[in-house]
Amino acid sequence: MCQSSVYLRENGEERELKRDVVLVEPVDGGVKIQGFFESAQIIPARIASIDLLKHKIILEPLDQPS
């Protein structure tokens, strides 16, 4: 399977938000993420990076400078 883990990077530190994510979609107001058999949630953030080899997606808060 090709699920990924999503992390939120704030102040140089990464905090895991969700494991086994199967959907990542930019939407108005943030990024929608969803796991298997779970409801989608919208995180007020932007995608900072995606590492497909490590199955790792890094988000940064919308109010944080790029």
C-alpha positions in Angstrom: 0.0 0.0 0.0 1.1 3.6 -0.5 -0.3 5.5 2.4 1.7 8.4 3.8 2.0 10.2 7.1 1.2 13.9 7.4 3.2 16.2 9.6 2.8 19.8 10.6 6.0 21.9 10.7 5.9 24.8 13.2 8.9 26.6 14.6 11.3 24.1 13.0 9.6 21.1 14.7 7.4 18.5 13.0 4.4 17.1 14.7 2.6 14.0 13.2 -1.0 14.8 12.4 -2.2 11.5 10.8 -0.9 8.2 9.6 -2.1 6.0 6.7 -3.3 9.0 4.7 -4.7 8.1 1.3 -5.9 11.5 0.1 -4.2 14.9 0.2 -5.9 17.7 -1.7 -5.3 21.5 -1.6 -8.6 23.2 -1.0 -9.8 26.8 -0.1 -8.7 27.4 3.5 -6.0 24.7 3.6 -5.3 21.0 2.8 -7.9 18.2 3.0 -6.5 14.9 4.3 -8.3 11.6 4.7 -7.3 8.1 5.9 -9.0 4.8 5.1 -12.6 4.6 6.4 -12.2 8.0 8.1 -13.9 11.3 7.5 -11.8 13.9 5.7 -10.5 16.9 7.6 -9.3 20.3 6.5 -6.0 21.5 8.0 -5.4 25.3 7.7 -2.0 24.8 6.2 -0.2 24.6 2.9 1.9 21.7 1.5 5.6 22.4 2.2 7.1 19.2 0.8 6.2 15.6 -0.2 8.8 12.8 0.1 7.4 9.8 -1.8 10.2 7.5 -0.8 9.6 8.1 2.9 5.8 8.4 2.5 6.0 11.8 4.3 4.0 14.9 3.7 5.0 18.1 5.4 2.5 20.9 5.9 3.1 24.4 7.3 0.4 26.6 8.8 -1.1 29.2 6.5 -0.1 32.1 8.8 3.6 31.0 8.8 5.8 32.7 6.2 7.2 30.4 3.5 
